[in-house]
Amino acid sequence: MSVLTKIDAADARSLSGGQECQLRDRLEAGIAPKMLPVYADIHEEILALASKEMEYAGARQHAELLEKYCADQSDTITRLNTAEQGFQRRMANAVDEAEERAAIIDFARELGGDRRQLQSDRKALDTYFDGDAVVERFQKRVGERERALAHGLNRLGVISADAAAQDPMMVDSAFFVELSDNLLAEVRSWRGDARIRCAAHSCLAMIAQQVDHWPFGVWFEAVLSATRRVCLDESEDVWVQCAAFDALLALSPKSISTAIGARLDLPLSEKKPQVRDNELFLRRHLARLLCRNFLLNEHFPRLLTKLAEDESGAVRQSVVDALELLPKDVAASLFKQLRDDTDPQVRAALFADVPRMLLAITAEDYAAHVAHILEQDEDEFVLRIALDATSALTAFSRQAELDQLELVILRIQRAIISFQKRHLSPKLLRWADEANERVWLASDPVALEIAGVIAEVTHDQLEADIRPIRSLKPWLIEAPQAVGRVMAVMAQNDFGLSLKIGRRPQIQRGEWIKRRLWRIFFEGRNSATDKRQAFLHTTGRQYFGTMLAPSARMAELAPTKVPGEPLVESSEGGWRNYLPLLDQVLAALDHGKTLTLYTSAGITELVPPFGLWQRARVFWCISREFASLAQLRNREPAEFLDALRAHGIAVTFRGYDEERRPNPEIAQFFGENGGEA
């Protein structure tokens, strides 16, 4: 049973509550607000068809109106097709140009052309309007009516389901018999747009969901047989097949297992190439159908097991996506089975949506599964998704106020530390550092309070804008490292943050772009005719405060003509934000104070030389050597740091926790003890 079907039917029932209501409200029930303009023209046609008495009536009366509207659309399409056939015969038998033109104008009239339109068509016969043009107009008219018919059938299903919920005996009425025997029987075998056949089955499914018993008879057996035939027809449009299975489940829950079993008997690899892709989507739909109705049929557990062992990873992934719909014991068993699946996409899907997955298994078990993946898995993509899941699990556990919160957090932190000891790659170690910091933030009440204060000030702050943040002052006095650490977590997927401490703390999101001495030197030495016009070529980054949390994401993917820009290092998957940019070095010289960089890897400190004249000399030297030093930073980080130290700038690095050593891939650049003397 499709999700949309359930939403539409539920919304329609809650809308009327068994009472009369506006036709417009029923037509718009269950449609997303952004989609309402798409169907506004069809709704206006239906409202124009209704009399004043019908605008406010019961669901049964509105269903009869929709049935008439759909029948009118079907008749219009039939009339247009008949006219097109007559036009083709006339064109085939025309003996001269005059007869062809007469046939074209007559066909344009039958397509609904008024006097002004026909007059314009006659004038265009000498230029662009010919037989092909009028056939294109015919196809457009038929397409418009088929679209209206498909949407009308969908609304008919919603409103008829509402009527059946109010009056279960509606299925014995002449209206329903006529609807089933005439309109639905015709559109189920529609030869045109497949959306009409799909809407026909969806309409029947929505009605059937509200009926507890069916008046078994010849007509019901005919409907059941036709629906089952579509379910087994591999040549049918895939979405029509999905809708047919939804309808078959609603009509006969006990017999659907036979149809599903028949579709699953043959492996995908043995299917014909032309139907293999459609079969893949159908099996994904069946996986969700079985999970949603797991207890409805005794054969569903066996069929779901078959889908969970399907040779296609995309099918097994759909089982993962629907685990929260299953009983907890079944979901936990399948989770454990799919955790070790051979397809990394399936294993990663288990950690893609943590809150939804926690509807299927407990947080304690989920933490154990995450730890298992971090200890055993080798696939980079799976490990990254699992690392992302650690912080999501911690945040969800705290929000839900779980009894075992501390146990879950401890299990996750130990798993990340154990994972870092595997030293798989610099990229994975960086992701582990970021995940560890997000877990710390989600698990520390003080850090969460600090993050709330910063987020309140910066949530709508423009780039390079500066705002006061006085409420942060107590933490800057008592725990400045915690403030910087929180800023680093917030900068993982956003602009960098810069904090100016003092009596009146201020925070900047992003950084200034201002005139810089090094850029003047660089542009003066590198003249070129291809420089962008109307742009200043003497600007660079300028930093505001002495506590910086550089963004972990905002960087150049390829080298630029302007030196000093943050550049992604492919082996690490980031731009090494723990390694100071030359603009940050110049900022330390500007301020004459220690500049502290807070990143997910740890704390980098820049200590400028003492004395104004000495700092001015170093500022001048670095500005002149800016391009070569910037290139050295990206290629040889250790030599870059040595060059800074040769200029009298002390650069040190340390982790946040004394008991946990910093990332060795990072610490190696700074030398022993992180560069401390």
C-alpha positions in Angstrom: 0.0 0.0 0.0 1.6 3.3 -1.0 2.4 6.0 1.4 0.6 8.6 -0.7 -2.6 6.4 -0.8 -2.7 6.3 3.0 -2.0 10.0 3.4 -4.7 11.0 0.9 -7.3 8.7 2.4 -6.5 9.8 6.0 -6.6 13.5 5.2 -9.9 13.1 3.4 -11.4 11.4 6.4 -10.2 13.8 8.9 -11.3 16.7 6.7 -14.9 15.9 6.6 -15.3 13.9 9.8 -18.5 12.4 8.3 -20.1 15.8 7.7 -20.7 18.0 4.7 -17.8 20.3 3.6 -16.6 22.4 0.8 -15.8 20.7 -2.5 -12.6 22.7 -2.9 -11.4 21.5 0.5 -12.0 17.9 -0.6 -10.2 18.4 -3.9 -7.1 19.8 -2.1 -7.1 17.3 0.7 -3.7 15.4 0.9 -2.0 17.6 -1.7 1.2 19.3 -0.7 0.7 23.1 -0.6 3.5 23.7 -3.2 1.7 21.3 -5.6 -1.7 22.9 -5.4 -0.9 25.4 -8.2 -0.1 22.5 -10.5 -3.6 21.2 -10.2 -5.4 24.5 -9.8 -6.7 24.5 -13.4 -8.3 21.1 -13.1 -9.9 22.0 -9.7 -11.4 25.1 -11.3 -12.9 22.9 -14.1 -14.5 20.6 -11.5 -15.8 23.5 -9.4 -17.3 25.1 -12.6 -19.1 21.8 -13.2 -20.7 21.8 -9.8 -23.9 23.6 -9.1 -24.2 25.9 -6.1 -25.9 23.2 -4.1 -23.0 20.8 -4.8 -20.3 23.2 -3.6 -21.1 22.3 0.0 -22.3 18.7 0.3 -21.5 15.2 1.5 -18.7 13.0 0.3 -21.2 10.8 -1.7 -22.5 13.7 -3.7 -19.0 15.0 -4.4 -17.9 11.5 -5.5 -20.8 11.4 -8.0 -19.7 14.7 -9.4 -16.1 13.5 -9.8 -17.4 10.4 -11.5 -19.3 12.5 -14.0 -16.2 14.7 -14.6 -14.0 11.7 -15.2 -16.5 10.2 -17.6 -16.7 13.5 -19.5 -12.9 13.5 -19.9 -13.0 10.0 -21.2 -15.8 10.8 -23.7 -13.8 13.9 -24.8 -10.7 11.9 -25.4 -12.7 9.3 -27.4 -14.3 12.1 -29.5 -10.9 13.6 -30.2 -9.4 10.3 -31.2 -12.4 9.6 -33.5 -11.9 13.1 -35.1 -8.2 12.4 -35.6 -8.9 9.1 -37.4 -11.4 10.9 -39.7 -8.8 13.6 -40.4 -6.2 11.0 -41.3 -8.6 9.3 -43.7 -9.4 12.7 -45.4 -5.8 13.6 -45.7 -5.0 10.2 -47.2 -7.8 10.6 -49.8 -7.3 14.2 -50.6 -6.6 14.8 -54.3 -5.4 18.4 -54.1 -4.1 21.1 -51.7 -7.6 22.6 -51.3 -9.0 19.4 -49.9 -6.0 19.1 -47.5 -6.5 22.6 -46.3 -10.2 22.0 -45.8 -9.5 18.9 -43.8 -7.0 20.7 -41.6 -9.4 23.6 -40.8 -12.3 21.2 -40.1 -10.0 19.2 -37.7 -8.9 22.4 -36.0 -12.6 23.3 -35.5 -13.3 19.8 -33.9 -10.3 20.4 -31.6 -12.1 23.3 -30.1 -10.9 26.2 -32.2 -13.2 29.3 -32.0 -13.8 31.8 -34.9 -10.7 33.9 -34.1 -8.5 30.8 -33.8 -9.7 29.4 -37.1 -9.2 32.7 -38.8 -5.6 32.8 -37.6 -5.2 29.1 -38.7 -6.3 30.0 -42.3 -3.8 32.8 -42.5 -1.1 30.5 -41.3 -1.8 27.8 -43.9 0.6 29.5 -46.3 3.4 29.5 -43.7 3.7 27.0 -40.9 0.3 25.6 -40.2 -0.1 22.2 -41.9 -1.2 18.6 -41.2 1.7 18.0 -38.8 1.0 21.2 -36.9 -2.7 20.3 -36.3 -1.8 16.8 -35.2 0.6 18.3 -32.6 -2.4 20.4 -31.4 -4.5 17.3 -31.2 -1.8 15.5 -29.2 -1.6 18.5 -26.8 -5.4 18.5 -26.4 -5.5 14.8 -25.7 -2.6 15.1 -23.2 -4.4 17.9 -21.4 -7.5 15.8 -21.0 -5.6 12.7 -20.0 -3.8 14.7 -17.3 -7.2 15.9 -16.1 -8.6 12.4 -16.1 -5.7 11.0 -14.2 -6.0 13.6 -11.5 -9.7 13.4 -11.4 -9.5 9.6 -10.8 -7.1 10.3 -7.9 -9.5 12.8 -6.3 -12.4 10.4 -7.0 -10.6 7.8 -5.0 -10.0 10.1 -2.0 -13.5 11.4 -1.9 -15.1 7.9 -2.5 -13.0 6.5 0.3 -14.4 9.2 2.5 -17.9 8.3 1.5 -17.2 4.6 2.1 -15.9 5.4 5.5 -19.1 7.2 6.3 -21.4 4.6 4.7 -19.8 1.1 4.3 -23.0 0.0 2.4 -21.9 2.4 -0.5 -20.4 -0.6 -2.2 -23.9 -2.1 -2.6 -25.2 1.1 -4.2 -26.0 1.6 -7.9 -23.4 4.4 -8.0 -20.6 2.2 -7.0 -21.6 -0.6 -9.3 -21.8 1.8 -12.2 -18.4 3.3 -11.1 -16.8 -0.1 -11.0 -18.4 -1.7 -14.1 -18.2 1.3 -16.4 -15.6 4.0 -15.5 -13.0 2.0 -13.6 -13.2 -1.0 -15.9 -12.6 1.3 -18.9 -9.7 3.2 -17.4 -7.9 0.1 -16.0 -7.3 -0.9 -19.6 -6.6 2.6 -21.0 -4.4 2.5 -24.0 -3.1 6.0 -23.6 -1.2 7.6 -20.7 -0.1 5.0 -18.2 -0.9 7.5 -15.4 -4.6 6.9 -16.0 -4.2 3.2 -15.4 -2.2 3.9 -12.3 -4.8 6.3 -11.0 -7.5 3.8 -11.7 -5.9 1.1 -9.5 -5.1 3.7 -6.8 -8.7 4.9 -6.8 -9.9 1.3 -6.3 -7.3 0.7 -3.5 -8.3 3.8 -1.6 -12.0 2.8 -1.7 -11.2 -0.8 -0.7 -9.2 0.3 2.3 -12.4 1.6 3.9 -14.5 -1.4 3.2 -14.5 -4.3 5.8 -16.4 -6.7 3.6 -17.1 -7.1 -0.1 -20.3 -8.3 -1.7 -18.7 -11.2 -3.4 -20.1 -11.9 -6.8 -19.3 -12.0 -10.5 -18.4 -8.3 -10.7 -16.0 -8.6 -7.7 -14.3 -11.7 -9.2 -13.9 -9.8 -12.5 -12.2 -6.8 -10.7 -10.0 -9.2 -8.7 -9.0 -11.1 -11.7 -8.2 -8.0 -13.8 -6.1 -6.6 -10.9 -4.2 -9.8 -10.4 -3.5 -10.0 -14.2 -1.9 -6.5 -14.1 0.2 -7.6 -11.1 1.6 -10.4 -13.1 2.1 -8.5 -16.3 5.8 -7.7 -16.5 5.3 -5.6 -19.7 3.0 -3.1 -18.0 4.3 0.3 -16.8 6.1 -0.3 -13.4 4.1 2.3 -11.5 0.8 0.7 -12.8 2.1 -2.6 -11.4 2.9 -1.0 -8.1 -0.6 0.5 -7.9 -2.2 -2.8 -8.9 -0.4 -4.6 -6.0 -1.7 -1.9 -3.6 -5.2 -2.5 -4.9 -4.9 -6.3 -4.7 -3.8 -6.0 -1.1 -6.8 -3.9 -0.3 -9.2 -6.2 -2.2 -7.9 -9.6 -1.1 -5.1 -9.6 1.5 -5.0 -13.4 1.7 -4.4 -14.0 -2.0 -1.8 -11.3 -2.7 1.0 -13.6 -1.4 0.5 -15.9 -4.4 1.0 -13.0 -6.9 4.1 -11.7 -5.0 5.6 -15.1 -4.8 5.1 -15.5 -8.6 7.1 -12.3 -9.2 9.9 -13.3 -6.8 10.4 -16.9 -8.0 12.7 -15.9 -10.8 16.0 -14.0 -9.9 16.5 -10.6 -11.5 19.5 -11.8 -13.5 17.3 -14.3 -15.3 14.7 -11.7 -16.2 14.6 -10.3 -19.7 16.8 -7.2 -20.0 13.8 -5.0 -21.1 11.9 -5.7 -17.9 14.8 -6.1 -15.4 14.9 -2.4 -14.5 11.2 -2.2 -13.9 11.3 -5.4 -11.8 13.9 -3.7 -9.6 11.6 -0.8 -8.8 8.6 -3.2 -8.3 10.6 -5.3 -5.8 11.5 -2.2 -3.8 7.9 -1.3 -3.7 6.9 -4.8 -2.6 9.5 -4.6 0.2 7.8 -1.6 1.7 4.4 -3.1 1.2 5.4 -6.3 3.0 7.0 -4.3 5.9 3.9 -2.1 6.3 1.5 -5.0 6.4 3.8 -7.6 7.9 1.2 -9.2 10.2 -1.6 -9.2 7.7 -0.7 -12.4 5.9 1.1 -15.5 7.3 3.2 -15.8 4.1 4.6 -12.2 4.3 7.6 -13.1 6.7 8.8 -15.7 4.1 8.4 -13.3 1.2 10.2 -10.5 3.1 13.1 -12.9 3.9 13.3 -13.6 0.2 13.6 -9.9 -0.6 16.1 -9.3 2.2 18.3 -12.0 0.4 17.6 -10.7 -3.1 20.7 -10.6 -5.4 20.2 -6.9 -6.0 21.6 -4.6 -3.4 19.0 -1.9 -4.3 16.2 -4.3 -3.3 17.9 -5.2 0.0 18.4 -1.5 0.6 14.7 -1.0 0.3 14.2 -3.5 3.1 16.6 -1.4 5.3 14.6 1.7 4.5 11.4 0.1 5.8 12.7 -1.6 8.9 10.9 0.9 11.2 7.5 -0.5 10.0 8.3 -4.0 11.3 7.8 -5.5 14.8 10.9 -4.7 16.8 12.1 -8.3 17.1 11.9 -8.9 13.4 13.5 -5.5 12.6 16.4 -6.2 15.0 17.0 -9.6 13.4 17.1 -8.2 9.9 19.2 -5.3 11.0 21.9 -7.7 12.3 21.7 -9.7 9.1 22.0 -6.7 6.8 24.7 -5.1 8.9 27.2 -7.6 7.3 25.7 -7.4 3.8 28.2 -7.7 0.9 27.0 -4.5 -0.7 28.4 -1.3 1.0 25.4 0.7 0.0 23.2 -1.6 2.0 25.4 -1.4 5.0 25.6 2.4 4.8 21.8 2.6 4.5 21.5 1.3 8.1 23.1 4.5 9.4 21.7 7.1 6.9 18.7 8.1 9.0 19.3 7.5 12.7 16.0 8.8 14.2 14.0 6.6 11.8 16.1 3.6 12.5 15.7 4.0 16.3 12.0 3.3 15.8 13.1 -0.2 14.9 15.8 -1.0 17.4 16.9 0.4 20.8 19.6 3.0 21.1 21.8 0.6 23.0 21.7 -2.0 20.3 22.2 0.6 17.6 25.3 1.9 19.4 26.6 -1.7 19.5 26.0 -2.0 15.7 27.8 1.3 15.0 30.7 0.0 17.1 30.8 -3.2 15.2 31.0 -1.4 11.9 33.7 0.9 13.1 35.7 -2.1 14.3 35.2 -4.5 11.4 34.3 -2.6 8.2 36.8 -1.6 5.6 34.7 0.4 3.1 35.4 4.2 3.3 31.8 5.2 2.4 30.3 2.9 5.0 32.7 4.1 7.7 32.0 7.8 6.9 28.2 7.2 7.2 28.7 5.3 10.4 30.8 8.1 11.9 28.1 10.6 11.0 25.6 8.3 12.8 27.5 8.5 16.0 26.7 12.2 16.6 23.1 11.8 15.4 22.6 8.9 17.8 24.1 10.9 20.7 21.9 14.0 19.9 18.8 11.8 19.6 19.5 9.9 22.8 19.9 13.2 24.7 16.7 14.7 23.3 14.8 11.6 24.1 16.3 11.6 27.7 17.1 7.9 27.5 17.8 6.0 30.8 21.0 4.5 29.3 22.3 7.8 27.9 25.7 7.7 29.6 26.2 4.1 28.5 25.3 4.9 24.9 27.7 7.9 24.8 30.5 5.9 26.5 30.1 3.1 24.0 30.2 5.5 21.0 33.3 7.4 22.3 35.2 4.2 22.9 34.2 3.0 19.4 35.6 6.2 17.8 38.8 6.0 19.8 39.2 2.4 18.9 38.5 3.2 15.2 41.2 5.9 15.2 43.8 3.4 16.3 43.2 1.4 13.1 44.9 4.2 11.0 43.0 3.3 7.8 43.6 6.6 6.0 44.1 10.4 6.8 40.7 11.1 5.4 39.0 8.6 7.8 41.0 9.9 10.7 39.8 13.5 9.9 36.2 12.3 9.7 36.7 10.5 13.0 38.0 13.7 14.7 35.0 15.6 13.4 32.6 12.9 14.6 34.2 12.8 18.0 33.8 16.5 18.5 30.1 16.4 17.5 29.6 13.6 20.0 31.3 15.6 22.6 29.1 18.6 21.9 25.9 16.5 21.9 26.9 14.9 25.2 28.2 17.8 27.2 25.5 20.0 28.8 27.8 23.0 29.2 28.9 22.8 25.6 25.3 22.6 24.5 24.5 25.8 26.5 27.5 27.6 24.8 26.4 26.4 21.4 22.9 27.7 22.0 24.2 31.2 22.9 26.4 31.3 19.8 23.7 29.9 17.5 21.1 32.5 18.8 23.5 35.3 17.8 24.8 33.9 14.5 21.7 32.1 13.0 20.9 35.0 10.6 24.2 36.8 10.6 25.6 37.8 7.2 29.1 37.0 6.1 31.7 39.2 7.7 29.1 40.8 9.9 30.1 41.5 13.5 27.8 41.2 16.5 28.2 41.6 20.2 27.9 38.4 22.3 28.1 39.6 25.9 26.3 36.5 27.2 29.4 34.5 26.3 31.7 36.4 28.7 31.3 34.1 31.8 32.5 31.1 29.7 35.3 33.0 28.1 36.6 33.6 31.7 36.0 30.2 33.1 36.4 27.9 30.1 37.7 29.6 26.9 38.8 26.3 25.4 35.3 25.0 25.6 34.0 28.1 23.7 36.6 27.6 21.0 35.9 23.9 20.8 32.2 24.6 20.3 32.9 27.1 17.6 35.0 24.5 15.8 32.1 22.1 15.7 29.7 24.8 14.5 32.2 25.7 11.7 32.4 22.1 10.4 29.6 22.8 7.9 29.3 26.5 7.9 31.4 29.7 7.6 34.2 30.1 10.0 33.8 32.0 13.3 36.0 34.6 14.8 35.8 35.8 18.4 37.2 39.0 19.8 37.6 38.7 23.6 37.7 41.5 26.1 35.2 43.5 28.2 32.7 43.4 25.3 33.1 40.2 23.3 32.2 40.3 19.6 31.8 37.5 17.1 32.2 37.5 13.3 30.9 35.0 10.9 33.2 34.6 7.9 36.0 37.1 7.4 36.6 40.5 5.7 37.9 40.9 2.2 40.1 44.1 2.4 43.1 45.7 0.7 46.3 43.8 1.7 49.9 44.6 1.2 50.9 41.2 0.0 48.2 41.3 -2.8 49.6 44.6 -4.0 53.1 43.1 -4.3 51.8 40.0 -6.0 49.6 41.7 -8.6 52.4 44.2 -9.3 54.8 41.3 -10.1 52.2 39.3 -12.1 50.6 41.3 -14.8 48.2 39.6 -17.1 45.6 40.6 -19.7 43.0 37.9 -18.7 42.3 39.4 -15.2 38.6 39.9 -14.4 37.4 43.4 -15.1 35.5 45.5 -12.6 37.1 43.6 -9.6 39.7 44.8 -7.2 42.9 42.9 -7.4 44.5 44.2 -4.3 42.3 42.5 -1.6 42.8 39.5 0.6 41.3 38.0 3.8 41.5 39.9 7.0 40.6 38.3 10.3 38.8 40.0 13.2 39.5 38.4 16.5 42.2 36.2 18.2 40.0 33.1 18.7 39.3 31.6 15.2 37.4 28.5 14.2 38.0 28.1 10.5 35.4 26.5 8.3 36.1 22.8 7.6 34.3 22.9 4.2 34.8 26.2 2.4 37.8 25.7 0.3 39.0 25.7 -3.3 38.9 22.3 -5.1 41.7 23.4 -7.5 44.6 25.9 -7.3 43.7 29.4 -8.1 45.8 32.2 -9.7 45.6 34.1 -6.4 47.8 32.5 -3.8 46.9 31.8 -0.1 43.4 30.5 -0.7 42.4 27.3 1.3 43.0 24.4 -1.0 41.5 20.9 -0.6 44.1 18.1 -0.2 42.5 15.0 -1.8 44.3 12.5 0.4 42.9 14.1 3.5 39.5 15.2 2.1 39.9 18.7 3.5 42.0 21.9 3.3 44.0 21.3 6.6 42.3 24.0 8.5 44.5 23.2 11.5 47.4 24.5 9.4 47.4 28.4 9.5 46.8 30.3 6.4 49.2 33.1 5.7 46.4 35.6 6.1 45.9 34.2 9.6 49.6 34.6 10.3 49.4 38.2 9.2 46.4 38.7 11.5 48.5 37.5 14.4 51.2 40.1 13.5 48.4 42.7 13.1 47.0 42.1 16.6 50.4 41.5 18.3 48.7 38.8 20.3 48.6 35.0 20.3 46.1 33.8 17.6 44.4 30.5 18.5 42.9 28.3 15.8 40.2 25.8 17.1 39.5 22.9 14.8 38.1 19.4 15.2 41.7 18.1 15.2 42.8 20.3 18.1 44.2 23.7 19.0 46.8 25.5 16.9 48.5 28.6 18.4 50.4 31.3 16.6 52.6 33.5 18.8 54.0 36.5 17.0 57.4 38.1 17.8 57.6 40.6 20.7 58.0 44.2 19.8 56.3 46.5 17.2 59.3 46.9 14.9 60.1 43.2 14.9 56.5 42.4 13.9 56.5 45.1 11.2 59.7 43.6 9.8 58.2 40.1 9.7 54.9 41.4 8.3 56.9 43.0 5.4 59.0 39.9 4.7 55.9 37.6 4.6 54.0 40.0 2.4 56.9 40.0 -0.1 57.3 36.2 0.1 53.6 35.5 0.2 53.2 33.4 -3.0 56.2 31.1 -2.3 55.2 30.6 1.3 51.5 29.9 0.3 52.7 27.3 -2.2 54.9 25.7 0.5 51.9 25.4 2.9 50.0 23.3 0.4 52.9 21.1 -0.7 55.2 20.8 2.3 53.4 21.6 5.6 56.4 20.8 7.8 58.7 23.1 5.8 56.1 25.8 5.9 56.0 25.7 9.7 59.8 25.8 9.8 59.8 28.8 7.6 57.3 30.6 9.9 59.5 29.7 12.9 62.5 31.1 11.1 60.7 34.4 10.9 60.2 34.3 14.7 56.6 33.1 14.7 56.0 30.2 17.2 53.5 27.6 16.0 52.3 24.9 18.3 49.6 22.2 18.1 47.9 20.2 20.9 44.8 18.1 21.3 41.8 18.9 23.5 42.2 15.9 25.9 45.4 15.1 27.6 44.6 11.4 27.8 43.9 11.1 24.1 46.7 11.7 21.7 46.0 14.0 18.7 45.8 12.6 15.2 49.3 11.4 14.3 48.8 12.4 10.6 48.5 16.0 11.8 50.9 16.0 14.7 53.8 14.9 12.4 53.8 18.3 10.7 54.4 20.1 14.0 57.2 17.9 15.2 57.7 16.5 18.7 55.4 17.8 21.5 53.3 19.6 18.8 56.1 22.1 18.1 56.5 23.2 21.7 60.0 24.1 22.9 
